[in-house]
Amino acid sequence: MKKGTLVGASLAVLGVVALLTATPLVGSKVGFDEAIRIAGSYASASRSPEVAVEEVMEFEDNYYVLYVEKATGTGAFEMLIDKTTGRIFPEYGPNMMWNTKYGHGAMMRGGMGGVMGGSYGGMMGGWSQPLGPAQVTAEEAERIAQRWLDEAYPGTEADEAHAFHGYYTIHVTRDGRVSGMLSVNGYTGSVWYHGWHGAFIQSREA
């Protein structure tokens, strides 16, 4: 690579990092509209035109962003935005550990991963995520989620399953209002509750 090209690429990367980690004034808080702008900027800077923002949700502790593949409508990956600093980063849990295209496993296999990082492995047990099509259907994932909720959070309901590569993410509702989120592994049927959001506030679809 020519020196000029390398320097230009490095500056471009630094510019993106600066854009996505810009810190608001001391004492300020990232508003919902600003979170939507950050989410859109990330899509444009990282993978455009492959992915797009489908939904931004505000919770008590963070903003949640759902990115989908434009060509297929399949969930690509999930990100969180810090409400104090505006920093956008990969969501914990299934998004990193179970995502077979954009998560840990994809990177280790030399695939299309890149938003995540680290080693590939299973959740809390060391199992290895299989390759190939998911064995659990969306309908089965919803039934699995509901059975789990009946035991863990009686009175809550599993909404429609949103397919990602290797897993499903499902909104949890109580009395018709979002109260949380969980994911179901597309190969094992394991359930992982997203316990890091806090109370739901509002959402907006792209």
N, C-alpha and C positions, 0 to 999 in steps of 0.2 A: 504493500500500500504506500502511495506517495505521502511524504511528510505533510503536505498541505491538506490532503484528504483526511489523514489521521487527526490532525489538529482540529479540523472542522467538525469531524464526528465527535471528538471529545467535548468540544464546546457545546455542541447540540445536546449531548447527554447531560452536561452540567446545567444547561438551560432548562431542560425538562425537570431535573431534580429540584432546581430552585423554584420552578413554577408550582410543583406539586407539594412542596414542603414549606411554602411561604407561611410565616407566622403572623397572625393578626396582632394588632396593638395590644399591649398589656391590659388585662382586664376585660377584653372583648371576647365574644363568643362567635363561632362560625354559625351564621344563619342558614336557614334551609335553602334559600336561593343560591348562596355561595357554595353550599355543599353540592348542589346540582351542577354548578359551573365547574367545580373541581372534578367531579365524576366525569363530565363530558371531556374535559381537558385531558384526563388520564386516557380515555379511550382513543382520543386523537393522537396523543403522543406515543402510545405504546403499541397499538395493534391495528389502527385504522388501515384499510376499511374492513377488517375482518370481524370486529365486534362493535357492539353499540350498547348504550345504557338502556335498559328496559324499565327499571324502577329504582327510585331512591326512597328509602324509608328512614324516618327520624325516630330514634329511640332515646330514652333518658340518658344513656351512657355513650352513644355513638350514632353515626349515620351508617346505614347499610346500603350498598349499591349492588344491584344485580346486572351483570353484563351477559348478553346473549350473542351467539353467532348470527350475523346478518343472513347468511346463506341458508341456514337450517332452522333457526329459531331455538336451537338447543342452548341451554345455559352454558356459558363459557366459564366464568369464575365469579366469585363474590368478594367484595372489598369492603373495608370499613374506613370511615373518615373520623379522625379525632375532632371532637367538637370544640376543643380549646386551641389546637395548633393548626388544624386544617390538613394535617398529614394524612395521606391515603395509603393504605397498606392491606395485604391479603387478610381475609377473614381467617380466624383460627379453625381448627377442627377439620371437618370433612372437605372443605374447600382446598386445604393443603394436603391432607393425607389420603383422601379417596379420589381426587380428581385425576383421571387417567390420561388426560390430554394437556392440562395446564398446571397440574400440581407437581408434587415431589417426584412421582413416578415417571412422568413424562420427561422431566429434566434428566433423570438418571438413565433413561433409555435413549436420550439424545433426540427426543421428539420435540413437540412444539411448546413445551413448558417455558416459563420465563418469568411469570409474575410471582412464582413461589421460589423456594430455594431449600437446600438441605438434602437429607438422605431420604430414601424411599422406604416406607414400611407401613405397618398397620397401626391401628389405634390400640394403645395400651396392652397389646398382647403379642406383637411381633409377627402377626400373620401378613402374608404378602398378597397384595391386590391382584387378582387374576386379570388376564387380558381377554379380549374378545367382547362380544355383546353382553350387556347386563342380563342376568338370569331372573331378576325381580322386575315385574312389570309395574307401571305407574299405579294401576289399580291395587296390586298386591302391596305396594309401598304404602298406599293410603290406609289399607286395612291393618298393616303392621303398625303404622303410626298410631292409629286409633286405639288398638289394643294396648299399646304402650302408655298412651295418655290416660286411658281408663284406670290404669294402675297408679301411674305417677302423678297425674293432675286431673282427678275426677271433675267432670263438668266442662272440660275443654274438648274441642273438636279439631280433627285434622282436616285442613282445607285441601285443595287440589295439589297434587304432586307436580313439581316443576323438575323436568329431567335435566341433569348435568351428565358429563362423561364419568360414569362409574357410580353415580349416586343420584338421589332425589332430595330436593329441599322442599319443605312443606310449612306453610304458615299455620300456626296454632291459634284458634279463636276461642273466645268465651263470650257468650251472649251476643254473638255476631260481630265482635270486635277483635282485632288482632291482639293476642296476648303474649305471643312468643313465636319461636321457630325451631324446627328440628330437621334432621336429615336422616335418610334411610339408605344404607349401602345397597347398591344395585346387584351385588353378588352374594352377600351373606345375610342381608336383611337386618343387620345391626342398626340400632338407633343411636343417634348422637344429638342430644338437646343443646341448642345454642343458649347457653346460660350467661352470656356476656353483654346482652343488649340493654337490660333494664326495661322499664315500661314503654310501651308503644305510644307515639305521639301523633304522627301523621305520615302520609306517603304520597308520592306522585309518580305516575307512569310517564315514560317518555312519549 
